[in-house]
Structure formats: C-alpha cells, structure tokens
Amino acid sequence: MAQGEQQHHCIDYIEFSVKDMNESKRFYSSVVGWEFNEYGPDYAGIKKSGGGEVGGLCVSSNIVSGGPLIVLYSQTLDKTLAAVKELGGKISKDIFAFPGGRRFQFVDPSGNELAVWSDK
C-alpha cells in the first residue's frame, strides 16, 4: 500500500486523553519508545515509523476509564512490565497466559488502561 492510502474501516488513529502532557510524553517515550510531533501545549501526535502518525495525546480534565482496550505488543514483556511500574503506571492485571502468549494490563498516570502482550 502506498504511503497515504488508508484501508477501509481499519483503525487509523487512537487519541488518548491525558491530564499532564509532559508527564504522559515522558511515560510513553520511556515505557514503549514513542516519539511525538508537537502541536502546542495541549496536543502531541504519536509518530509512526516511516512517517505520519498513529495517534495522539490530548490534554483533558475529563479522563474516562473503560471502553475499548488498546493492546500493545512487546518482545520483552517482563521488561515492559518493569518499566510501567518504575515510571508510575499501575498494574491492573499482572502477567497471565492466554492461548496466543502472555499479557498484562496497566493504568497510565492519567488513568487510561492499556494491555501489553507477547507471544514468547
């Protein structure tokens, strides 16, 4: 697929509401290596490797938990879990096995819940 072409009905962009932009960028860049495009104090785009963006962080005073669960992949699940804990995330479900591998769930410093899985 050529750059700029979108797949019909595929998830194209995920936006996270966050309480503190600097804290959230620090957390996600340290835990999962995300880089950001800066759009002012209240918005940062999550850079996609190869160009473009896959999502963004938007400052909001109204953080709603629940809803769809974003699941990230990690080649080093135990190291990712340790980084989440070290950088202020809260583990909501410790590592458990499932038919495709192992995963855990965490709540970021703003209150968003995500999961991380590995096939190893």
Secondary structure, DSSP 8 states (H G I E B T S, - for coil): --TT---TTS---EEEEES-HHHHHHHHHHHH---EEE-STTEEEEE-TTSSEEEEEEE-S-----SS-EEEE-S-HHHHHHHHHHTT-EEEEEEEEETTEEEEEEE-TTS-EEEEEE--
